[in-house]
Amino acid sequence: MHCIASNLRRLVVFTNTTRDLVAIEPVSHVNNAINLVQAGESMSAQMSILVERAA
């Protein structure tokens, strides 16, 4: 069973054919949006991942 929960609405999922991994990043914005944030602005988010071995 796999469960991903976040208070953000979008996910970026990355995998690479040369490695046995998957990267999961919750996002609230378009790519590279960090460069659009004004000085002094802040944001917080939460994410949890639950992975259990299949029986």
Predicted model as a PDB file, atoms N, CA, C, CB and O in Angstrom, pLDDT in the B-factor column:
MODEL        1                                                                  
ATOM      1  N   MET A   1       0.837  -1.173   0.000  1.00 59.00           N  
ATOM      2  CA  MET A   1       0.000   0.000   0.000  1.00 59.00           C  
ATOM      3  C   MET A   1       0.887   1.242   0.000  1.00 59.00           C  
ATOM      4  CB  MET A   1      -0.955  -0.005   1.212  1.00 59.00           C  
ATOM      5  O   MET A   1       1.905   1.289   0.690  1.00 59.00           O  
ATOM      6  N   HIS A   2       0.495   2.233  -0.772  1.00 65.00           N  
ATOM      7  CA  HIS A   2       1.203   3.499  -0.821  1.00 65.00           C  
ATOM      8  C   HIS A   2       0.196   4.619  -0.573  1.00 65.00           C  
ATOM      9  CB  HIS A   2       1.934   3.686  -2.186  1.00 65.00           C  
ATOM     10  O   HIS A   2      -0.898   4.602  -1.137  1.00 65.00           O  
ATOM     11  N   CYS A   3       0.548   5.574   0.249  1.00 72.00           N  
ATOM     12  CA  CYS A   3      -0.332   6.694   0.530  1.00 72.00           C  
ATOM     13  C   CYS A   3       0.506   7.957   0.612  1.00 72.00           C  
ATOM     14  CB  CYS A   3      -1.132   6.469   1.840  1.00 72.00           C  
ATOM     15  O   CYS A   3       1.487   8.010   1.354  1.00 72.00           O  
ATOM     16  N   ILE A   4       0.124   8.969  -0.144  1.00 68.00           N  
ATOM     17  CA  ILE A   4       0.795  10.264  -0.104  1.00 68.00           C  
ATOM     18  C   ILE A   4      -0.263  11.305   0.239  1.00 68.00           C  
ATOM     19  CB  ILE A   4       1.514  10.597  -1.472  1.00 68.00           C  
ATOM     20  O   ILE A   4      -1.301  11.382  -0.418  1.00 68.00           O  
ATOM     21  N   ALA A   5      -0.002  12.100   1.262  1.00 75.00           N  
ATOM     22  CA  ALA A   5      -0.942  13.139   1.669  1.00 75.00           C  
ATOM     23  C   ALA A   5      -0.199  14.461   1.798  1.00 75.00           C  
ATOM     24  CB  ALA A   5      -1.641  12.767   3.003  1.00 75.00           C  
ATOM     25  O   ALA A   5       0.912  14.515   2.324  1.00 75.00           O  
ATOM     26  N   SER A   6      -0.819  15.507   1.319  1.00 77.00           N  
ATOM     27  CA  SER A   6      -0.217  16.832   1.402  1.00 77.00           C  
ATOM     28  C   SER A   6      -1.328  17.869   1.350  1.00 77.00           C  
ATOM     29  CB  SER A   6       0.817  17.060   0.256  1.00 77.00           C  
ATOM     30  O   SER A   6      -2.385  17.619   0.769  1.00 77.00           O  
ATOM     31  N   ASN A   7      -1.098  19.028   1.950  1.00 79.00           N  
ATOM     32  CA  ASN A   7      -2.072  20.097   1.822  1.00 79.00           C  
ATOM     33  C   ASN A   7      -1.838  20.930   0.559  1.00 79.00           C  
ATOM     34  CB  ASN A   7      -2.028  20.989   3.051  1.00 79.00           C  
ATOM     35  O   ASN A   7      -2.487  21.955   0.352  1.00 79.00           O  
ATOM     36  N   LEU A   8      -0.911  20.481  -0.275  1.00 79.00           N  
ATOM     37  CA  LEU A   8      -0.682  21.120  -1.569  1.00 79.00           C  
ATOM     38  C   LEU A   8      -1.422  20.338  -2.653  1.00 79.00           C  
ATOM     39  CB  LEU A   8       0.841  21.204  -1.890  1.00 79.00           C  
ATOM     40  O   LEU A   8      -1.674  19.144  -2.492  1.00 79.00           O  
ATOM     41  N   ARG A   9      -1.765  20.994  -3.736  1.00 79.00           N  
ATOM     42  CA  ARG A   9      -2.622  20.386  -4.754  1.00 79.00           C  
ATOM     43  C   ARG A   9      -1.880  19.694  -5.886  1.00 79.00           C  
ATOM     44  CB  ARG A   9      -3.500  21.422  -5.329  1.00 79.00           C  
ATOM     45  O   ARG A   9      -2.497  18.972  -6.669  1.00 79.00           O  
ATOM     46  N   ARG A  10      -0.581  19.893  -5.991  1.00 79.00           N  
ATOM     47  CA  ARG A  10       0.164  19.331  -7.123  1.00 79.00           C  
ATOM     48  C   ARG A  10       1.384  18.566  -6.631  1.00 79.00           C  
ATOM     49  CB  ARG A  10       0.593  20.444  -8.098  1.00 79.00           C  
ATOM     50  O   ARG A  10       1.930  18.853  -5.566  1.00 79.00           O  
ATOM     51  N   LEU A  11       1.801  17.585  -7.428  1.00 80.00           N  
ATOM     52  CA  LEU A  11       3.016  16.829  -7.142  1.00 80.00           C  
ATOM     53  C   LEU A  11       3.919  16.820  -8.362  1.00 80.00           C  
ATOM     54  CB  LEU A  11       2.678  15.391  -6.711  1.00 80.00           C  
ATOM     55  O   LEU A  11       3.443  16.752  -9.495  1.00 80.00           O  
ATOM     56  N   VAL A  12       5.201  16.886  -8.133  1.00 83.00           N  
ATOM     57  CA  VAL A  12       6.182  16.623  -9.170  1.00 83.00           C  
ATOM     58  C   VAL A  12       6.764  15.252  -8.828  1.00 83.00           C  
ATOM     59  CB  VAL A  12       7.304  17.761  -9.249  1.00 83.00           C  
ATOM     60  O   VAL A  12       7.244  15.039  -7.715  1.00 83.00           O  
ATOM     61  N   VAL A  13       6.722  14.337  -9.774  1.00 87.00           N  
ATOM     62  CA  VAL A  13       7.252  12.988  -9.573  1.00 87.00           C  
ATOM     63  C   VAL A  13       8.381  12.789 -10.579  1.00 87.00           C  
ATOM     64  CB  VAL A  13       6.129  11.886  -9.741  1.00 87.00           C  
ATOM     65  O   VAL A  13       8.196  12.986 -11.780  1.00 87.00           O  
ATOM     66  N   PHE A  14       9.541  12.400 -10.083  1.00 88.00           N  
ATOM     67  CA  PHE A  14      10.715  12.231 -10.942  1.00 88.00           C  
ATOM     68  C   PHE A  14      11.268  10.835 -10.767  1.00 88.00           C  
ATOM     69  CB  PHE A  14      11.799  13.287 -10.623  1.00 88.00           C  
ATOM     70  O   PHE A  14      11.374  10.332  -9.648  1.00 88.00           O  
ATOM     71  N   THR A  15      11.615  10.222 -11.858  1.00 90.00           N  
ATOM     72  CA  THR A  15      12.305   8.933 -11.808  1.00 90.00           C  
ATOM     73  C   THR A  15      13.404   8.936 -12.867  1.00 90.00           C  
ATOM     74  CB  THR A  15      11.308   7.741 -12.034  1.00 90.00           C  
ATOM     75  O   THR A  15      13.380   9.734 -13.803  1.00 90.00           O  
ATOM     76  N   ASN A  16      14.350   8.047 -12.706  1.00 86.00           N  
ATOM     77  CA  ASN A  16      15.491   7.988 -13.604  1.00 86.00           C  
ATOM     78  C   ASN A  16      15.714   6.524 -13.965  1.00 86.00           C  
ATOM     79  CB  ASN A  16      16.771   8.623 -12.953  1.00 86.00           C  
ATOM     80  O   ASN A  16      15.772   5.672 -13.079  1.00 86.00           O  
ATOM     81  N   THR A  17      15.838   6.228 -15.233  1.00 88.00           N  
ATOM     82  CA  THR A  17      15.979   4.838 -15.674  1.00 88.00           C  
ATOM     83  C   THR A  17      17.284   4.191 -15.224  1.00 88.00           C  
ATOM     84  CB  THR A  17      15.883   4.772 -17.172  1.00 88.00           C  
ATOM     85  O   THR A  17      17.398   2.966 -15.256  1.00 88.00           O  
ATOM     86  N   THR A  18      18.264   4.975 -14.810  1.00 90.00           N  
ATOM     87  CA  THR A  18      19.539   4.401 -14.379  1.00 90.00           C  
ATOM     88  C   THR A  18      19.600   4.152 -12.873  1.00 90.00           C  
ATOM     89  CB  THR A  18      20.672   5.313 -14.783  1.00 90.00           C  
ATOM     90  O   THR A  18      20.586   3.608 -12.376  1.00 90.00           O  
ATOM     91  N   ARG A  19      18.541   4.550 -12.134  1.00 84.00           N  
ATOM     92  CA  ARG A  19      18.524   4.358 -10.680  1.00 84.00           C  
ATOM     93  C   ARG A  19      17.188   3.777 -10.248  1.00 84.00           C  
ATOM     94  CB  ARG A  19      18.793   5.692  -9.944  1.00 84.00           C  
ATOM     95  O   ARG A  19      16.161   3.992 -10.892  1.00 84.00           O  
ATOM     96  N   ASP A  20      17.219   3.049  -9.163  1.00 87.00           N  
ATOM     97  CA  ASP A  20      16.018   2.424  -8.631  1.00 87.00           C  
ATOM     98  C   ASP A  20      15.394   3.340  -7.577  1.00 87.00           C  
ATOM     99  CB  ASP A  20      16.341   1.028  -8.030  1.00 87.00           C  
ATOM    100  O   ASP A  20      15.435   3.037  -6.385  1.00 87.00           O  
ATOM    101  N   LEU A  21      14.820   4.457  -8.016  1.00 86.00           N  
ATOM    102  CA  LEU A  21      14.239   5.405  -7.078  1.00 86.00           C  
ATOM    103  C   LEU A  21      13.141   6.224  -7.735  1.00 86.00           C  
ATOM    104  CB  LEU A  21      15.314   6.322  -6.520  1.00 86.00           C  
ATOM    105  O   LEU A  21      13.032   6.297  -8.959  1.00 86.00           O  
ATOM    106  N   VAL A  22      12.342   6.829  -6.893  1.00 86.00           N  
ATOM    107  CA  VAL A  22      11.322   7.782  -7.326  1.00 86.00           C  
ATOM    108  C   VAL A  22      11.389   8.947  -6.350  1.00 86.00           C  
ATOM    109  CB  VAL A  22       9.871   7.129  -7.371  1.00 86.00           C  
ATOM    110  O   VAL A  22      11.417   8.733  -5.138  1.00 86.00           O  
ATOM    111  N   ALA A  23      11.413  10.168  -6.854  1.00 86.00           N  
ATOM    112  CA  ALA A  23      11.384  11.364  -6.019  1.00 86.00           C  
ATOM    113  C   ALA A  23       9.998  11.987  -6.128  1.00 86.00           C  
ATOM    114  CB  ALA A  23      12.496  12.383  -6.442  1.00 86.00           C  
ATOM    115  O   ALA A  23       9.474  12.156  -7.229  1.00 86.00           O  
ATOM    116  N   ILE A  24       9.404  12.329  -4.990  1.00 81.00           N  
ATOM    117  CA  ILE A  24       8.064  12.917  -4.957  1.00 81.00           C  
ATOM    118  C   ILE A  24       8.158  14.247  -4.230  1.00 81.00           C  
ATOM    119  CB  ILE A  24       7.028  11.962  -4.260  1.00 81.00           C  
ATOM    120  O   ILE A  24       8.595  14.300  -3.080  1.00 81.00           O  
ATOM    121  N   GLU A  25       7.752  15.316  -4.892  1.00 80.00           N  
ATOM    122  CA  GLU A  25       7.846  16.651  -4.311  1.00 80.00           C  
ATOM    123  C   GLU A  25       6.501  17.354  -4.424  1.00 80.00           C  
ATOM    124  CB  GLU A  25       8.953  17.478  -5.005  1.00 80.00           C  
ATOM    125  O   GLU A  25       6.046  17.613  -5.538  1.00 80.00           O  
ATOM    126  N   PRO A  26       5.853  17.669  -3.314  1.00 79.00           N  
ATOM    127  CA  PRO A  26       4.611  18.426  -3.382  1.00 79.00           C  
ATOM    128  C   PRO A  26       4.920  19.881  -3.736  1.00 79.00           C  
ATOM    129  CB  PRO A  26       3.836  18.339  -2.040  1.00 79.00           C  
ATOM    130  O   PRO A  26       5.887  20.452  -3.232  1.00 79.00           O  
ATOM    131  N   VAL A  27       4.116  20.466  -4.583  1.00 80.00           N  
ATOM    132  CA  VAL A  27       4.334  21.858  -4.983  1.00 80.00           C  
ATOM    133  C   VAL A  27       3.006  22.609  -5.029  1.00 80.00           C  
ATOM    134  CB  VAL A  27       5.037  21.927  -6.357  1.00 80.00           C  
ATOM    135  O   VAL A  27       1.945  22.016  -5.225  1.00 80.00           O  
ATOM    136  N   SER A  28       3.089  23.903  -4.848  1.00 76.00           N  
ATOM    137  CA  SER A  28       1.908  24.762  -4.912  1.00 76.00           C  
ATOM    138  C   SER A  28       1.994  25.728  -6.090  1.00 76.00           C  
ATOM    139  CB  SER A  28       1.744  25.542  -3.604  1.00 76.00           C  
ATOM    140  O   SER A  28       1.157  26.621  -6.221  1.00 76.00           O  
ATOM    141  N   HIS A  29       2.981  25.559  -6.929  1.00 73.00           N  
ATOM    142  CA  HIS A  29       3.328  26.580  -7.900  1.00 73.00           C  
ATOM    143  C   HIS A  29       3.866  25.958  -9.194  1.00 73.00           C  
ATOM    144  CB  HIS A  29       4.354  27.539  -7.307  1.00 73.00           C  
ATOM    145  O   HIS A  29       4.102  24.753  -9.285  1.00 73.00           O  
ATOM    146  N   VAL A  30       4.044  26.811 -10.162  1.00 70.00           N  
ATOM    147  CA  VAL A  30       4.683  26.380 -11.402  1.00 70.00           C  
ATOM    148  C   VAL A  30       6.179  26.195 -11.151  1.00 70.00           C  
ATOM    149  CB  VAL A  30       4.434  27.409 -12.548  1.00 70.00           C  
ATOM    150  O   VAL A  30       6.710  26.714 -10.169  1.00 70.00           O  
ATOM    151  N   ASN A  31       6.857  25.467 -12.023  1.00 71.00           N  
ATOM    152  CA  ASN A  31       8.300  25.276 -11.879  1.00 71.00           C  
ATOM    153  C   ASN A  31       9.019  26.617 -11.840  1.00 71.00           C  
ATOM    154  CB  ASN A  31       8.848  24.416 -13.027  1.00 71.00           C  
ATOM    155  O   ASN A  31       8.664  27.543 -12.568  1.00 71.00           O  
ATOM    156  N   ASN A  32      10.025  26.713 -10.989  1.00 69.00           N  
ATOM    157  CA  ASN A  32      10.874  27.893 -10.837  1.00 69.00           C  
ATOM    158  C   ASN A  32      10.147  29.082 -10.207  1.00 69.00           C  
ATOM    159  CB  ASN A  32      11.420  28.296 -12.179  1.00 69.00           C  
ATOM    160  O   ASN A  32      10.642  30.206 -10.293  1.00 69.00           O  
ATOM    161  N   ALA A  33       9.000  28.871  -9.583  1.00 68.00           N  
ATOM    162  CA  ALA A  33       8.234  29.970  -8.999  1.00 68.00           C  
ATOM    163  C   ALA A  33       8.929  30.583  -7.788  1.00 68.00           C  
ATOM    164  CB  ALA A  33       6.857  29.485  -8.603  1.00 68.00           C  
ATOM    165  O   ALA A  33       8.610  31.711  -7.410  1.00 68.00           O  
ATOM    166  N   ILE A  34       9.870  29.871  -7.169  1.00 67.00           N  
ATOM    167  CA  ILE A  34      10.576  30.420  -6.018  1.00 67.00           C  
ATOM    168  C   ILE A  34      11.232  31.749  -6.371  1.00 67.00           C  
ATOM    169  CB  ILE A  34      11.628  29.428  -5.512  1.00 67.00           C  
ATOM    170  O   ILE A  34      11.419  32.609  -5.511  1.00 67.00           O  
ATOM    171  N   ASN A  35      11.575  31.907  -7.634  1.00 71.00           N  
ATOM    172  CA  ASN A  35      12.185  33.165  -8.069  1.00 71.00           C  
ATOM    173  C   ASN A  35      11.163  34.287  -8.202  1.00 71.00           C  
ATOM    174  CB  ASN A  35      12.899  32.966  -9.392  1.00 71.00           C  
ATOM    175  O   ASN A  35      11.539  35.431  -8.457  1.00 71.00           O  
ATOM    176  N   LEU A  36       9.875  33.982  -8.035  1.00 70.00           N  
ATOM    177  CA  LEU A  36       8.824  35.004  -8.111  1.00 70.00           C  
ATOM    178  C   LEU A  36       8.396  35.501  -6.732  1.00 70.00           C  
ATOM    179  CB  LEU A  36       7.615  34.451  -8.850  1.00 70.00           C  
ATOM    180  O   LEU A  36       7.617  36.449  -6.638  1.00 70.00           O  
ATOM    181  N   VAL A  37       8.890  34.882  -5.665  1.00 71.00           N  
ATOM    182  CA  VAL A  37       8.518  35.256  -4.302  1.00 71.00           C  
ATOM    183  C   VAL A  37       9.197  36.568  -3.932  1.00 71.00           C  
ATOM    184  CB  VAL A  37       8.901  34.139  -3.295  1.00 71.00           C  
ATOM    185  O   VAL A  37      10.376  36.776  -4.219  1.00 71.00           O  
ATOM    186  N   GLN A  38       8.447  37.437  -3.299  1.00 79.00           N  
ATOM    187  CA  GLN A  38       8.981  38.722  -2.867  1.00 79.00           C  
ATOM    188  C   GLN A  38       9.729  38.565  -1.549  1.00 79.00           C  
ATOM    189  CB  GLN A  38       7.854  39.759  -2.724  1.00 79.00           C  
ATOM    190  O   GLN A  38       9.422  37.668  -0.764  1.00 79.00           O  
ATOM    191  N   ALA A  39      10.689  39.415  -1.308  1.00 81.00           N  
ATOM    192  CA  ALA A  39      11.454  39.391  -0.055  1.00 81.00           C  
ATOM    193  C   ALA A  39      10.503  39.534   1.127  1.00 81.00           C  
ATOM    194  CB  ALA A  39      12.524  40.521  -0.033  1.00 81.00           C  
ATOM    195  O   ALA A  39       9.620  40.392   1.123  1.00 81.00           O  
ATOM    196  N   GLY A  40      10.687  38.694   2.130  1.00 85.00           N  
ATOM    197  CA  GLY A  40       9.858  38.755   3.324  1.00 85.00           C  
ATOM    198  C   GLY A  40       8.622  37.872   3.276  1.00 85.00           C  
ATOM    199  O   GLY A  40       7.996  37.650   4.313  1.00 85.00           O  
ATOM    200  N   GLU A  41       8.251  37.362   2.108  1.00 80.00           N  
ATOM    201  CA  GLU A  41       7.100  36.467   2.008  1.00 80.00           C  
ATOM    202  C   GLU A  41       7.500  35.075   2.496  1.00 80.00           C  
ATOM    203  CB  GLU A  41       6.566  36.407   0.546  1.00 80.00           C  
ATOM    204  O   GLU A  41       8.659  34.675   2.384  1.00 80.00           O  
ATOM    205  N   SER A  42       6.535  34.352   3.031  1.00 78.00           N  
ATOM    206  CA  SER A  42       6.812  32.987   3.459  1.00 78.00           C  
ATOM    207  C   SER A  42       5.600  32.105   3.197  1.00 78.00           C  
ATOM    208  CB  SER A  42       7.196  32.950   4.951  1.00 78.00           C  
ATOM    209  O   SER A  42       4.499  32.593   2.941  1.00 78.00           O  
ATOM    210  N   MET A  43       5.824  30.799   3.266  1.00 72.00           N  
ATOM    211  CA  MET A  43       4.784  29.812   3.047  1.00 72.00           C  
ATOM    212  C   MET A  43       5.172  28.545   3.768  1.00 72.00           C  
ATOM    213  CB  MET A  43       4.560  29.548   1.539  1.00 72.00           C  
ATOM    214  O   MET A  43       6.360  28.248   3.892  1.00 72.00           O  
ATOM    215  N   SER A  44       4.202  27.788   4.249  1.00 76.00           N  
ATOM    216  CA  SER A  44       4.503  26.499   4.848  1.00 76.00           C  
ATOM    217  C   SER A  44       3.571  25.454   4.258  1.00 76.00           C  
ATOM    218  CB  SER A  44       4.369  26.552   6.390  1.00 76.00           C  
ATOM    219  O   SER A  44       2.482  25.772   3.781  1.00 76.00           O  
ATOM    220  N   ALA A  45       4.015  24.202   4.298  1.00 75.00           N  
ATOM    221  CA  ALA A  45       3.225  23.099   3.744  1.00 75.00           C  
ATOM    222  C   ALA A  45       3.555  21.837   4.524  1.00 75.00           C  
ATOM    223  CB  ALA A  45       3.507  22.901   2.215  1.00 75.00           C  
ATOM    224  O   ALA A  45       4.549  21.782   5.247  1.00 75.00           O  
ATOM    225  N   GLN A  46       2.710  20.827   4.370  1.00 79.00           N  
ATOM    226  CA  GLN A  46       2.931  19.548   5.024  1.00 79.00           C  
ATOM    227  C   GLN A  46       2.807  18.437   4.003  1.00 79.00           C  
ATOM    228  CB  GLN A  46       1.939  19.337   6.183  1.00 79.00           C  
ATOM    229  O   GLN A  46       2.077  18.551   3.019  1.00 79.00           O  
ATOM    230  N   MET A  47       3.546  17.343   4.260  1.00 75.00           N  
ATOM    231  CA  MET A  47       3.482  16.170   3.400  1.00 75.00           C  
ATOM    232  C   MET A  47       3.808  14.949   4.235  1.00 75.00           C  
ATOM    233  CB  MET A  47       4.451  16.296   2.192  1.00 75.00           C  
ATOM    234  O   MET A  47       4.679  15.002   5.103  1.00 75.00           O  
ATOM    235  N   SER A  48       3.115  13.849   3.980  1.00 81.00           N  
ATOM    236  CA  SER A  48       3.457  12.585   4.613  1.00 81.00           C  
ATOM    237  C   SER A  48       3.385  11.478   3.571  1.00 81.00           C  
ATOM    238  CB  SER A  48       2.516  12.285   5.810  1.00 81.00           C  
ATOM    239  O   SER A  48       2.553  11.521   2.665  1.00 81.00           O  
ATOM    240  N   ILE A  49       4.261  10.489   3.706  1.00 76.00           N  
ATOM    241  CA  ILE A  49       4.289   9.350   2.799  1.00 76.00           C  
ATOM    242  C   ILE A  49       4.265   8.080   3.643  1.00 76.00           C  
ATOM    243  CB  ILE A  49       5.549   9.390   1.865  1.00 76.00           C  
ATOM    244  O   ILE A  49       5.054   7.936   4.576  1.00 76.00           O  
ATOM    245  N   LEU A  50       3.376   7.177   3.321  1.00 78.00           N  
ATOM    246  CA  LEU A  50       3.290   5.887   3.995  1.00 78.00           C  
ATOM    247  C   LEU A  50       3.473   4.806   2.952  1.00 78.00           C  
ATOM    248  CB  LEU A  50       1.932   5.719   4.750  1.00 78.00           C  
ATOM    249  O   LEU A  50       2.724   4.749   1.976  1.00 78.00           O  
ATOM    250  N   VAL A  51       4.458   3.949   3.145  1.00 78.00           N  
ATOM    251  CA  VAL A  51       4.716   2.850   2.227  1.00 78.00           C  
ATOM    252  C   VAL A  51       4.790   1.577   3.053  1.00 78.00           C  
ATOM    253  CB  VAL A  51       6.033   3.078   1.403  1.00 78.00           C  
ATOM    254  O   VAL A  51       5.547   1.505   4.021  1.00 78.00           O  
ATOM    255  N   GLU A  52       4.014   0.582   2.681  1.00 78.00           N  
ATOM    256  CA  GLU A  52       4.028  -0.703   3.367  1.00 78.00           C  
ATOM    257  C   GLU A  52       4.358  -1.795   2.357  1.00 78.00           C  
ATOM    258  CB  GLU A  52       2.664  -0.983   4.065  1.00 78.00           C  
ATOM    259  O   GLU A  52       3.945  -1.718   1.200  1.00 78.00           O  
ATOM    260  N   ARG A  53       5.082  -2.789   2.780  1.00 76.00           N  
ATOM    261  CA  ARG A  53       5.407  -3.919   1.905  1.00 76.00           C  
ATOM    262  C   ARG A  53       4.148  -4.687   1.569  1.00 76.00           C  
ATOM    263  CB  ARG A  53       6.443  -4.852   2.564  1.00 76.00           C  
ATOM    264  O   ARG A  53       3.274  -4.875   2.415  1.00 76.00           O  
ATOM    265  N   ALA A  54       4.065  -5.127   0.327  1.00 71.00           N  
ATOM    266  CA  ALA A  54       2.944  -5.966  -0.097  1.00 71.00           C  
ATOM    267  C   ALA A  54       3.068  -7.335   0.557  1.00 71.00           C  
ATOM    268  CB  ALA A  54       2.896  -6.098  -1.646  1.00 71.00           C  
ATOM    269  O   ALA A  54       4.170  -7.857   0.720  1.00 71.00           O  
ATOM    270  N   ALA A  55       1.943  -7.904   0.923  1.00 68.00           N  
ATOM    271  CA  ALA A  55       1.970  -9.218   1.590  1.00 68.00           C  
ATOM    272  C   ALA A  55       2.225 -10.318   0.579  1.00 68.00           C  
ATOM    273  CB  ALA A  55       0.646  -9.485   2.336  1.00 68.00           C  
ATOM    274  O   ALA A  55       2.283 -11.491   0.945  1.00 68.00           O  
TER     275      ALA A  55                                                      
ENDMDL                                                                          
END                                                                             
